[in-house]
């Protein structure tokens, strides 16, 4: 899509993050896993990408993260370990399943939990490039059978692609899901929670405070909405997704509106949010799409998803505010 060229890399990264969060939510509902936990984990999976690839080895080693030879040779691979660290330190996440899903989202791992498999596959479904992944149809068909079949399908595809280097975790994953090999449990000793505060120089240099604020606001808003709607999961994820275009500047919105022939007489951002949700995330729920397109309007129908999302947005700006059911 031509208009995507007007988006900044920062916005593209956020769209990828929210997209992986949403697909994780969908897969979690399909396979009976905690869908809110899956959404949060999927959304935070690429936190380590805040550090440029050519600086990741230095940063990881400076904060005590153990690296292997493959990660030093291909620093792109280091972002998973950095992401787990940032999830721990910035967001106080201690749930090992969530942390492992972030750690193994690039390669998967043998003996993976369903959440780890879900985030791994959601990242591949919502890949961070334009266009349709060449493996997508086969992967979706495999997921109609099981998560393991989905993992096996993608790992076969990846193994036969032009891999520059094979990460040890990827080798174990391929052996387990494709060749049905058995491995001794992987030692997670090197991945235990690192103690201490995050270096302020890292926070400033890589805009980690801004990233934290964006996602924290998103999750808090979503939490408030989920408390006041019958379908709590749908309220949560819809409230979160109204934030997906926050990083697009107003002048960029005007350019995109011109390219897409959007109605400039009404707010542009909600229109674009709804288009992205429908065309790129595959959202088909009419009420979700209507809410994303109409937010932050406050409708008269207090039983609607839009009312809950709008009121929770107002409430998050005041600590003492409570949404009262009418």
Buried (B, 14 or more C-beta within 10 A) or exposed (E): EEBBEBBEEBBBBBBBBBBBBBBBBBBBBEBEBBBBBBBBBBBBBBBBBBBEEEBBBEBBEEBEBEBBEBBBEBBBBBBBBBBBBBBBBBBEBEBBBBBBBBBBBBBBBBEBBBBBBBBBBBBBBBBBEEEEBEBBEBBEEBBEEEBBBBBBBBBBBBBEEEEEEEBBBBBBBBBBBBEEEEEEEBEEEEBEEEEEEBBEEBBEBBEBEEBBEBBEBBBBBBBBBBBBBEBBBBBBBBBBBBBBBBBBEEEBBEBBBEEBEBEEEEBBBBBBBBBBBBEBBEBEBEEBBBBBBBBBEBBEEBEBBBBBBBBBBEBBEEEEEEBEEE
